[in-house]
Every structure is written in C-alpha cells, then in structure tokens.
Amino acid sequence: MNLAQEAWERNDVIRAKELLERHDPAINETDMRGIEWYFLRRLCEESSSIEKRIFLPYGARGLALSPSKDKFVVGLQNNSITIVDPRKGRVLQKFGPGDRTWLPTYVEFSNNGTQLIVPANDTRNIQVLKWPSCQVLMEMRGHTEEVRAASAAPNDPVLASASANGEIIIWDLDSGSIVHREPAHTGKILSLDFSHNSPRLVSGGDDGTVKLWRWTGTALEIEKQHDDHLRGISAAAFSNAGRLIASGGVKEIILWDTIQNKRLFTLDGHADELRTLEFSSDDKSLLSASRDKSVKLWDVETGTLLMTKKVHSSVATSALFLNDETVASIGFDGTLAIWPIDHLIHTEHKSPKFRSMRRDTRTDCDGLTGI
C-alpha cells in the first residue's frame, strides 16, 4: 500500500492502479483489503475519469478559447496550430510548417477578438491572423531571440510579447509596429499576462522575479516586484478583477494582493514545475497545470485544494475554464481532455502526507517591493 500511495503522490496513476491490483484476492482467498485500499482506489478512478478526450496531431503546448467560446485554438510543439471543435470532439483545421520537435508555443486573441496571435515560422517573429479565417494579416519582426509568451491589452489594440533574452516588446496591432522595448528580466521571460480591466502587465522570469508593470501608452513603468520563489517563474496570471496575481515556479504557487501589496497564500501540492495558471470568471477558483502531469483546482479565498485531475500521460501544459462548469486541459501526450467541475469538486481527499496551503503570516510588503 505504501508503494501505491507513493505512486499516487508522484501523479503516476497507472502505476498506483497496478500496485493496488496486486492486492486483489484470488478465488476463495480472504479479502485483506482495508479502507485505505478502497480510498486510494477511488482517488485513482475519479482522477482519471473524463467527459471527453480529443486526440491531437502532436504534443500540445498553448491553449486558447475562441471569443465565441465554441472552438479551441491549440498550439502544438512542432510549430503548428490546430482548431478544435469541443462539441464534435474533432480537429477542424491544422496549419503551420510542423518542422520542429520541441517548441514553446503561445496562442492569444486580440482584445476585440478579430485577430489570432501565434508564432511565425521564424520563432523570433509573431504572426497575426484574421479570425476566424486564419488568413495571415502580418508578421511582426523585432525580437532577436525566440518569443516565449504574448498577451493582448484589454482595451487598446496593443500586444506585449516576451523573449528568451528577457526583453518585452509592446506592439501596435493595427500597424504591426513597435511602440516600446523594455529590458525587463535578466533571464528568459516564460510568462506574460495583461490585466483584464486595466493597463497593467505581469511578467515572470527565469531570474526568479515576478514584476508588475503599468502601460502608460508610451512606456512600461514598473510598480512592484517580488522574488519569493526559489527558482524561475514559469507561470503568472491576473485575476479577472485585476486585484490578485498568481505566480508559479517549481512546485509552489504564490497568491498575492496587488492593492494591499500583500502575499496571501503559498499553495503547495504540485510535484514539478508549473506550466499555466488561470482564474475562474468569478475569481473564486484557480486552475494550475504542471509538469507533474496533473491539473489542480484551488479555492482562492481559503487557499484550499479542491481537486486533482490526472488524465495526461505526460506534462499537463495548459488548462482553462470552458465555462463555469467545465474545464479543458492539454498535454505533451497530444490529448485535449474536457470534464465537468461539479463532478470533481468533491473528489479531492488529501493523504496524510499532503500539505496543500500555507497562509502567509508575514506583514504587508514583506517580499513585495514597490518601485
């Protein structure tokens, strides 16, 4: 049983099931399985059940929901893009050169929903496509190293993009011209997110810092930053109301309040690097996807872990809310999984060794620097 529990905690559901099956009694043999066996078996069954699984042409990295909320745009690791109909459960369209085997891929819609932003064939450049025809409108050139993340501003036709050399560029999406360059981090920038209701931008870097910026229309001005993560920041996201920021590095997630300038919770539970973070529409829940193959749902108000989903056989690269009742995730295994939240809210049962949340007891501004 100890080996099965260890496999579960490593997010290796298949191995945990195999170890549990070794305890199945033979015919006429006394059943020695106790409550722990049935408890762990139920966790394995619930965590691997899904409503729908869609097989993609290649390992998936980037995920976005169309403005009409009826299609997924998936960026694949081989430098191609697929359009997926979640209701029909099939790939509608695939385009791009498909000439790579390992490529960090972003997909992003403009604020008015008429443009789709994806990597160009030369990954230092950015392609802007017309949505939904996916006709190429322009290719924006300016980065000297590979672009790792992109985010569109909520109210203006501008895009922020970040590259492997730590630079952020602000683009005019109408003309494709560069508006501003910012040497933002000393290492790779792995995550970038504009606030949904203000001209603020959060960036997470390989240098271990999370920085909060304000876009003035002509320049990026830094407001705050923190370096509380032990290593690089691989995921960062604004809440929909724009007050909270979630940042993730290796294993842990930090929630902080940008108004009170205060760190709220440290969420422990993942066994490897975070890939994406996303708040629900009401900001009460947070989704996290990780290299440990799992997707987790957290209660933002209490920092409590609500559920763990383990449906990917490789890295879970992205997850988002399809609506208030449904979640979708993608992985390096080339699958897109869709499942209802209501079924899962009650399926997370922590093992005795599991610690899900640490309330931050430090005073205001500890770890957060106003500039």
Residue, then its C-alpha position, 0 to 999 in steps of 0.5 A: m500500500n505504501l508503494a501505491q500511495e507513493a505512486w499516487e503522490r508522484n501523479d503516476v496513476i497507472r502505476a498506483k492502479e497496478l500496485l493496488e491490483r496486486h492486492d486483489p484476492a484470488i478465488n476463495e482467498t480472504d479479502m485483506r483489503g482495508i479502507e485505505w485500499y478502497f480510498l486510494r482506489r477511488l482517488c485513482e478512478e475519479s482522477s482519471s475519469i473524463e467527459k471527453r478526450i480529443f486526440l491531437p496531431y502532436g504534443a500540445r503546448g498553448l491553449a486558447l478559447s475562441p471569443s465565441k467560446d465554441k472552438f479551441v485554438v491549440g498550439l502544438q510543439n512542432n510549430s503548428i496550430t490546430i482548431v478544435d471543435p469541443r462539441k464534435g470532439r474533432v480537429l477542424q483545421k491544422f496549419g503551420p510548417g510542423d518542422r520542429t520537435w520541441l517548441p514553446t508555443y503561445v496562442e492569444f486573441s486580440n482584445n476585440g477578438t478579430q485577430l489570432i496571435v501565434p508564432a511565425n515560422d521564424t520563432r523570433n517573429i509573431q504572426v497575426l491572423k484574421w479570425p476566424s479565417c486564419q488568413v495571415l494579416m502580418e508578421m511582426r519582426g523585432h525580437t532577436e531571440e525566440v518569443r516565449a509568451a504574448s498577451a493582448a491589452p484589454n482595451d487598446p489594440v496593443l500586444a506585449s510579447a516576451s523573449a528568451n533574452g528577457e526583453i518585452i516588446i509592446w506592439d501596435l496591432d493595427s500597424g504591426s509596429i513597435v511602440h516600446r522595448e523594455p529590458a525587463h528580466t535578466g533571464k528568459i521571460l516564460s510568462l506574460d499576462f495583461s490585466h483584464n480591466s486595466p493597463r497593467l502587465v505581469s511578467g515572470g522570469d527565469d531570474g526568479t522575479v515576478k514584476l508588475w508593470r503599468w502601460t502608460g501608452t508610451a512606456l512600461e513603468i514598473e510598480k512592484q516586484h517580488d522574488d519569493h520563489l526559489r527558482g524561475i517563474s514559469a507561470a503568472a496570471f491576473s485575476n479577472a478583477g485585476r486585484l490578485i496575481a498568481s505566480g508559479g515556479v517549481k512546485e509552489i504557487i504564490l497568491w498575492d494582493t496587488i492593492q494591499n501589496k500583500r502575499l496571501f497564500t503559498l499553495d503547495g501540492h504540485a510535484d514539478e514545475l508549473r506550466t499555466l495558471e488561470f482564474s475562474s470568471d468569478d475569481k473564486s477558483l484557480l486552475s494550475a497545470s504542471r509538469d507533474k502531469s496533473v491539473k489542480l483546482w484551488d479555492v482562492e479565498t481559503g487557499t484550499l485544494l479542491m481537486t486533482k485531475k490526472v488524465h495526461s500521460s505526460v506534462a499537463t501544459s495548459a488548462l482553462f475554464l470552458n465555462d463555469e462548469t467545465v474545464a479543458s486541459i492539454g498535454f505533451d501526450g497530444t490529448l485535449a481532455i474536457w470534464p465537468i467541475d461539479h463532478l470533481i469538486h468533491t473528489e479531492h481527499k488529501s493523504p496524510k502526507f499532503r500539505s496543500m496551503r500555507r497562509d502567509t503570516r508575514t506583514d504587508c510588503d514583506g517580499l513585495t517591493g514597490i518601485 
